[in-house]
Amino acid sequence: MKIPLSSPDIGDLEVEYVSRVLRSNQLSLGPVLAEFEEKFATYAQTKYAIACSSGTAALHMCVRALDLGNEAEVITSSFSFVASVNCLLYEGVLPRLVDIDPVTLNIDVNAIREFLRKKCTRSRGGEVISKETGRIVKGILPVHVFGLPADMEAITEIAAEYGLAVLEDSCEAIGAEFRGRRVGTFGNAAVFAFYPNKQMTTGEGGMVVTDNPKIAERCKSLRNQGRDADGRWLKHVSLGYNYRLSDIQAALGLAQIERIDELLTKRASVAEKYMRLLRSEDSLTLPETPSHTKRSWFVFVIRTTGELAEQKRDGLRASLAEAEIASQIYFPPIHEQPYFKQLGYSETVELPVTESVSKTCLAIPFFSRLSDAQIEFVATCIREALHPDLRSIVPSETAPAFSAPTFSAAD
C-alpha cells in the first residue's frame, strides 16, 4: 500500500469555482480575488487580507511593510521552514535565532527575554541594540510550528515592553487559537500559506492579514509591482514585485475557505486516530496540545525517545520507506542548512534544544482523506519497525490502494 506524506482535499466545489473563472476570461486581478480576500479576512477575524503568490512572498512583503530592514535584527526560531528566515535575509535583516520550548517546539519566550535582558542594551532613543552586532533589534517573528500556537500572550507583552514589532508566521496554523483567540490577530501582521500540503490550498499561494490599513495598502502595492493604490496600471510609486495571486488560484482558495471547518475537522479526526493507535508506544513522544490552545493539524510529527533516538528515528524512516510509506524529517534546523552556514550566521548560534529535537522528529502521512485502513497500516508499520517481533502482523488485503503526489515542507 503506497501512502504519500500529504495530499490536497479537492472536491466538486473547487472544480466548479475554478471552471467558472476560466469561462469568465478574467483570470487575474478580478472579482474572485477580492471575494476570497474578504471571506478570508472574516474567517481570520482581521480587517484586511491581502492574497499573494506564496507564504514566502507574504512574509517578505510584511518585512518590507513593517520596515524591519536596514541592518536590523529580528528574533525568531531555527526550528522552522527556511522561508521564515529567508524573508529577513532578503532585506538584509539578521535573524537572531533563539531556542525552542522542548514540549511545544515553538519559540521559547524565556529565551527571548534572556537575549533582550542580557545581550542587548537600550539607546537614548529607546531602541534595542544588540551588544554583539550593534544592530537595532526591531521585531519578533514567532512561528506557530506544526499548527500549535506560540505563547502569543508572553510574546506580545515582551514586544510592548521593548517596542518591537510582531510578525506572526501562521503558515501552518489556520484556525488555531491561543486562549480563545485566533492566531494571526496578535501581531502587527500575520501570514498564511496555501501550498498543497497545508490545511487548505490554492496550489501555490499566501495571505497577509492585518488590522493596520497602512500595512494593508503597502502590501497591496508591493504584490503588484509597486503600483499606486489608485489602480493606474503604469504608475509605480515604489519598488515592488510580481507577487500576485491569480483569480484561478483565488477560486480554488474561495472554495477551500468555504469548506475550512470541514477540512480542519477531518484532519483532527485523523490525528485522533493516530493518537489512539500510537499512544501506548513508550518509545515515541506524540504531539501535545496544551489546554489553553487549539491546534490546527498541519502535520502529525512523532518523536523517538531514549538512547540512540536519532538512529531509531532514521531506522524507522527507512522501514517506512520499505513499506512505501512516505515520511519526512521535520525540521532540520535552519542554522545547520548549508546556505546558512555559508553566510556565516551559524558560527555563534547555540541552540541545544532545537538541535536535540530535530534529531528525533519524523512526520508521517497526514491529510484529510487518509482512510482508516491507511492509518492503521501506518501505525502497524511503525510498531513493527520499533519492535521487529511484531512483524507477524499482516495488513488487510482489502485495504484500498492509494497513490498521490508526496508533498514535503513548503509554503
C-alpha positions as CSV (number, residue, x, y, z in Angstrom):
1,M,0.0,0.0,0.0
2,K,1.7,3.2,-1.2
3,I,0.9,6.1,1.1
4,P,2.1,9.7,0.4
5,L,3.0,12.2,3.1
6,S,0.2,14.6,2.1
7,S,-2.5,15.2,-0.4
8,P,-4.9,18.1,-1.0
9,D,-8.6,17.7,-0.5
10,I,-10.2,18.9,-3.8
11,G,-13.9,18.3,-4.5
12,D,-16.7,19.4,-6.8
13,L,-17.0,22.9,-5.4
14,E,-13.3,23.6,-6.2
15,V,-13.7,22.4,-9.8
16,E,-16.9,24.4,-10.2
17,Y,-15.4,27.7,-8.9
18,V,-12.2,27.3,-10.9
19,S,-14.1,26.4,-14.1
20,R,-16.3,29.5,-13.6
21,V,-13.3,31.7,-13.6
22,L,-11.8,30.0,-16.7
23,R,-15.0,30.7,-18.5
24,S,-15.1,34.3,-17.4
25,N,-11.9,35.3,-19.2
26,Q,-10.9,37.4,-16.2
27,L,-8.1,35.3,-14.9
28,S,-6.2,37.8,-12.7
29,L,-7.0,40.9,-10.5
30,G,-10.7,40.1,-10.9
31,P,-13.7,39.9,-8.6
32,V,-12.9,36.4,-7.3
33,L,-9.6,37.6,-5.8
34,A,-11.5,40.3,-3.8
35,E,-14.1,37.8,-2.7
36,F,-11.5,35.3,-1.5
37,E,-9.7,38.1,0.4
38,E,-13.0,39.3,2.0
39,K,-14.0,35.8,3.2
40,F,-10.5,35.0,4.4
41,A,-10.4,38.2,6.5
42,T,-13.8,37.3,8.0
43,Y,-12.5,33.8,8.9
44,A,-9.2,35.2,10.2
45,Q,-11.1,37.8,12.3
46,T,-9.0,40.7,10.8
47,K,-9.9,43.9,8.9
48,Y,-7.7,43.2,5.9
49,A,-6.5,40.2,3.9
50,I,-4.1,40.6,1.0
51,A,-3.6,37.5,-1.2
52,C,-0.3,36.8,-2.9
53,S,1.7,34.1,-4.7
54,S,3.1,32.3,-1.6
55,G,3.6,32.3,2.1
56,T,7.2,33.3,1.4
57,A,6.0,36.3,-0.6
58,A,3.6,37.2,2.2
59,L,6.4,37.2,4.8
60,H,8.7,39.2,2.5
61,M,6.1,41.9,1.9
62,C,5.4,42.1,5.7
63,V,9.1,42.6,6.4
64,R,9.1,45.5,4.0
65,A,5.8,46.9,5.2
66,L,6.9,46.8,8.8
67,D,10.3,48.5,8.0
68,L,12.3,45.7,9.6
69,G,15.3,46.1,7.2
70,N,18.3,48.4,7.2
71,E,20.8,46.3,9.0
72,A,18.5,45.3,11.8
73,E,17.8,42.1,13.8
74,V,14.6,40.2,14.2
75,I,14.2,37.4,16.9
76,T,12.9,34.1,15.5
77,S,13.3,30.3,15.6
78,S,15.6,28.0,13.8
79,F,13.1,25.2,14.1
80,S,11.0,26.1,11.0
81,F,10.8,26.0,7.3
82,V,13.5,28.2,5.8
83,A,11.1,30.8,4.5
84,S,10.6,32.4,7.9
85,V,14.4,33.2,7.9
86,N,14.8,33.9,4.2
87,C,12.2,36.7,4.3
88,L,14.6,38.5,6.7
89,L,17.7,37.8,4.7
90,Y,16.1,39.2,1.5
91,E,16.0,42.6,3.3
92,G,19.4,42.5,4.9
93,V,18.0,41.6,8.4
94,L,20.0,39.4,10.7
95,P,17.8,36.5,12.0
96,R,18.5,36.4,15.8
97,L,17.9,32.7,16.4
98,V,16.8,31.7,19.9
99,D,16.0,28.2,21.2
100,I,12.6,26.5,21.4
101,D,10.4,25.0,24.1
102,P,11.1,21.2,24.3
103,V,7.4,20.4,24.6
104,T,5.6,22.8,22.3
105,L,8.6,23.1,19.9
106,N,7.7,26.8,19.5
107,I,10.0,29.7,20.2
108,D,10.9,29.8,23.9
109,V,9.7,33.0,25.4
110,N,12.2,32.7,28.2
111,A,15.0,32.6,25.6
112,I,13.6,35.8,24.0
113,R,13.6,37.5,27.4
114,E,17.2,36.3,28.2
115,F,18.5,37.6,24.9
116,L,16.9,41.0,25.3
117,R,17.9,41.4,29.0
118,K,21.4,40.0,28.9
119,K,22.6,40.6,25.3
120,C,21.0,43.9,24.4
121,T,21.1,47.5,25.6
122,R,18.8,50.5,25.1
123,S,19.8,53.6,23.3
124,R,18.9,57.1,24.5
125,G,16.1,57.0,22.0
126,G,14.8,53.7,23.4
127,E,16.0,51.5,20.6
128,V,17.1,48.0,21.5
129,I,20.7,47.4,20.4
130,S,22.4,44.0,20.2
131,K,25.6,44.1,22.1
132,E,27.1,41.5,19.8
133,T,26.4,43.2,16.4
134,G,25.4,46.7,17.2
135,R,22.3,46.3,15.1
136,I,18.9,47.5,16.2
137,V,16.5,44.7,17.2
138,K,13.3,45.6,15.5
139,G,10.9,42.7,15.9
140,I,9.9,39.2,16.9
141,L,8.8,36.6,14.3
142,P,7.2,33.7,16.1
143,V,6.3,30.6,14.0
144,H,3.2,28.6,15.1
145,V,5.1,25.3,14.5
146,F,3.0,22.3,13.2
147,G,-0.2,24.3,13.8
148,L,0.3,24.8,17.5
149,P,0.1,28.5,18.6
150,A,3.2,30.0,20.2
151,D,2.8,31.8,23.5
152,M,1.4,35.0,22.0
153,E,0.4,36.4,25.3
154,A,4.0,36.5,26.5
155,I,5.4,37.5,23.1
156,T,3.1,40.5,22.8
157,E,3.9,41.6,26.3
158,I,7.7,41.4,25.6
159,A,7.2,43.2,22.3
160,A,5.3,46.0,24.0
161,E,8.0,46.3,26.8
162,Y,10.8,46.7,24.2
163,G,8.9,48.5,21.4
164,L,9.2,45.6,19.0
165,A,7.0,44.7,16.0
166,V,5.5,41.2,15.9
167,L,5.1,39.4,12.6
168,E,3.2,36.1,13.1
169,D,4.2,33.2,10.8
170,S,0.8,31.4,10.8
171,C,1.5,29.5,7.6
172,E,0.9,26.2,9.3
173,A,-1.8,27.3,11.7
174,I,-5.0,28.4,10.0
175,G,-7.8,28.2,12.5
176,A,-5.6,27.7,15.5
177,E,-6.3,29.6,18.7
178,F,-4.5,30.8,21.8
179,R,-6.7,31.3,24.8
180,G,-9.8,31.5,22.5
181,R,-8.2,34.0,20.1
182,R,-7.3,33.2,16.5
183,V,-3.6,33.1,15.6
184,G,-2.9,35.9,13.1
185,T,-4.7,38.5,15.3
186,F,-1.9,39.1,17.9
187,G,0.8,40.8,15.9
188,N,1.1,43.9,13.7
189,A,0.6,41.5,10.8
190,A,0.5,37.7,10.1
191,V,0.8,35.4,7.1
192,F,-0.7,32.2,6.0
193,A,0.3,29.8,3.2
194,F,-1.6,27.6,0.8
195,Y,0.8,25.1,-0.6
196,P,-0.9,21.7,-1.3
197,N,0.3,20.1,1.9
198,K,-1.4,22.8,4.0
199,Q,-4.9,22.6,5.6
200,M,-6.3,24.5,2.6
201,T,-4.6,25.1,-0.7
202,T,-4.6,27.4,-3.7
203,G,-1.9,25.3,-5.4
204,E,0.6,27.9,-4.6
205,G,-0.4,31.0,-2.6
206,G,-0.2,33.0,0.6
207,M,-2.1,35.7,2.5
208,V,-1.2,38.7,4.7
209,V,-3.7,39.6,7.4
210,T,-3.7,42.8,9.5
211,D,-5.8,45.4,11.1
212,N,-3.5,48.2,10.1
213,P,-4.7,50.0,6.9
214,K,-1.2,51.3,6.1
215,I,0.3,47.8,6.2
216,A,-2.5,46.5,4.0
217,E,-2.1,49.3,1.5
218,R,1.6,48.8,1.4
219,C,1.3,45.0,0.8
220,K,-1.2,45.5,-2.0
221,S,1.2,47.8,-3.7
222,L,4.2,45.6,-3.1
223,R,2.5,42.5,-4.6
224,N,1.6,44.4,-7.8
225,Q,4.9,45.9,-8.9
226,G,4.7,48.8,-6.5
227,R,1.6,50.3,-8.3
228,D,-0.3,53.1,-6.6
229,A,-3.5,52.5,-4.7
230,D,-5.5,54.4,-7.3
231,G,-5.0,51.4,-9.6
232,R,-3.4,53.2,-12.6
233,W,-1.6,50.4,-14.4
234,L,1.7,52.3,-15.3
235,K,2.0,54.4,-12.2
236,H,4.6,52.8,-9.9
237,V,5.2,54.6,-6.6
238,S,7.8,52.2,-5.1
239,L,9.9,49.2,-5.8
240,G,7.5,46.2,-5.9
241,Y,7.2,42.6,-7.0
242,N,5.0,40.3,-9.0
243,Y,3.6,38.5,-6.0
244,R,0.0,38.4,-7.4
245,L,-2.4,35.5,-6.9
246,S,-4.5,34.8,-10.0
247,D,-8.2,34.5,-9.9
248,I,-7.9,30.9,-10.9
249,Q,-6.0,30.2,-7.7
250,A,-8.3,32.5,-5.7
251,A,-11.3,30.5,-6.9
252,L,-9.6,27.4,-5.5
253,G,-9.0,29.2,-2.3
254,L,-12.5,30.5,-2.1
255,A,-13.9,27.0,-2.3
256,Q,-11.4,25.8,0.3
257,I,-12.1,28.7,2.8
258,E,-15.8,27.9,2.5
259,R,-15.0,24.3,3.5
260,I,-12.4,25.2,6.1
261,D,-14.3,23.9,9.1
262,E,-14.9,20.6,7.3
263,L,-11.3,20.3,6.3
264,L,-9.9,21.1,9.8
265,T,-12.4,18.6,11.4
266,K,-11.4,15.8,9.1
267,R,-7.7,16.4,9.8
268,A,-8.4,16.5,13.6
269,S,-10.1,13.2,13.2
270,V,-7.1,11.6,11.5
271,A,-4.9,13.0,14.3
272,E,-7.1,11.5,17.0
273,K,-6.9,8.1,15.3
274,Y,-3.1,8.2,15.2
275,M,-3.1,9.2,18.9
276,R,-5.3,6.3,19.8
277,L,-3.2,3.8,17.8
278,L,0.2,5.0,19.0
279,R,-0.5,6.3,22.5
280,S,0.8,3.1,24.2
281,E,4.1,3.2,22.3
282,D,6.6,4.0,25.0
283,S,9.5,4.7,22.6
284,L,7.6,7.6,20.9
285,T,6.5,11.1,22.0
286,L,3.3,12.2,20.4
287,P,2.2,15.8,19.8
288,E,0.9,17.6,22.9
289,T,-1.7,20.3,22.8
290,P,-1.9,22.5,25.9
291,S,-5.4,23.0,27.2
292,H,-5.3,26.8,26.6
293,T,-4.6,26.3,22.9
294,K,-6.4,24.9,19.9
295,R,-4.2,23.2,17.4
296,S,-4.8,23.3,13.7
297,W,-3.5,20.0,12.5
298,F,-0.9,20.7,9.7
299,V,1.3,17.6,10.1
300,F,1.5,14.7,12.5
301,V,5.0,14.5,13.9
302,I,6.2,11.7,16.2
303,R,9.5,11.9,18.1
304,T,11.6,8.9,19.0
305,T,12.9,8.7,22.6
306,G,15.5,7.0,24.7
307,E,19.1,6.2,23.9
308,L,20.1,6.3,20.2
309,A,16.9,8.2,19.5
310,E,18.3,9.7,16.2
311,Q,19.4,6.2,15.0
312,K,16.0,4.9,16.0
313,R,14.2,7.7,14.0
314,D,16.4,7.1,10.9
315,G,15.8,3.3,11.1
316,L,12.1,3.9,11.5
317,R,12.1,6.1,8.4
318,A,14.0,3.5,6.4
319,S,11.5,0.8,7.4
320,L,8.5,3.0,6.4
321,A,10.2,3.6,3.0
322,E,10.5,-0.1,2.5
323,A,6.7,-0.3,3.1
324,E,6.2,2.5,0.6
325,I,5.1,4.9,3.3
326,A,6.3,8.4,2.9
327,S,7.8,10.3,5.9
328,Q,9.9,13.4,6.3
329,I,12.3,14.9,8.9
330,Y,10.5,18.0,10.3
331,F,12.5,20.2,10.7
332,P,16.3,20.2,10.1
333,P,17.4,23.3,11.9
334,I,17.8,26.3,9.6
335,H,21.2,27.2,11.2
336,E,22.5,23.9,10.1
337,Q,21.4,24.3,6.4
338,P,24.4,24.6,4.1
339,Y,23.5,28.0,2.7
340,F,23.0,29.5,6.2
341,K,26.5,28.2,7.2
342,Q,28.0,29.7,4.1
343,L,26.5,33.1,5.0
344,G,28.4,32.9,8.3
345,Y,25.4,33.2,10.5
346,S,25.9,29.8,12.3
347,E,29.2,30.4,13.9
348,T,27.9,31.8,17.2
349,V,24.5,30.0,17.3
350,E,23.9,27.7,20.3
351,L,20.5,26.0,20.2
352,P,20.8,22.7,22.1
353,V,17.0,22.1,22.4
354,T,16.5,22.8,18.7
355,E,19.3,20.5,17.7
356,S,18.2,17.7,20.0
357,V,14.6,17.8,19.0
358,S,15.4,17.9,15.3
359,K,17.3,14.6,15.6
360,T,14.1,12.8,16.8
361,C,11.2,14.2,14.8
362,L,9.5,12.4,11.9
363,A,6.4,13.5,10.1
364,I,4.2,10.6,9.0
365,P,1.4,10.5,6.3
366,F,-1.2,13.1,7.2
367,F,-4.1,14.5,5.2
368,S,-7.9,14.8,5.5
369,R,-8.7,11.9,3.1
370,L,-6.4,9.4,4.8
371,S,-8.5,6.3,5.3
372,D,-8.9,4.2,8.4
373,A,-7.1,1.3,6.7
374,Q,-4.2,3.6,5.7
375,I,-3.9,5.0,9.2
376,E,-3.9,1.5,10.8
377,F,-1.3,0.3,8.2
378,V,1.0,3.2,9.0
379,A,0.6,2.6,12.8
380,T,1.2,-1.1,12.3
381,C,4.4,-0.5,10.3
382,I,5.7,1.9,12.9
383,R,5.1,-0.6,15.7
384,E,6.8,-3.3,13.7
385,A,9.8,-1.1,12.9
386,L,10.2,-0.3,16.6
387,H,9.5,-3.9,17.7
388,P,10.6,-6.4,15.0
389,D,8.9,-9.3,16.9
390,L,5.6,-7.8,15.8
391,R,6.2,-8.4,12.1
392,S,3.8,-11.3,12.1
393,I,1.0,-8.8,11.7
394,V,-0.1,-8.7,8.1
395,P,-2.0,-5.7,6.7
396,S,-5.5,-6.5,5.3
397,E,-5.6,-7.4,1.6
398,T,-8.9,-5.4,1.3
399,A,-7.2,-2.1,2.3
400,P,-7.8,0.3,-0.5
401,A,-4.8,1.3,-2.6
402,F,-3.9,4.9,-2.8
403,S,-1.4,6.9,-4.7
404,A,-0.9,10.7,-4.8
405,P,2.0,13.1,-5.0
406,T,4.2,13.4,-2.0
407,F,4.3,17.0,-0.8
408,S,7.0,18.0,1.6
409,A,7.5,21.1,3.7
410,A,6.9,24.2,1.7
411,D,4.9,27.3,1.6
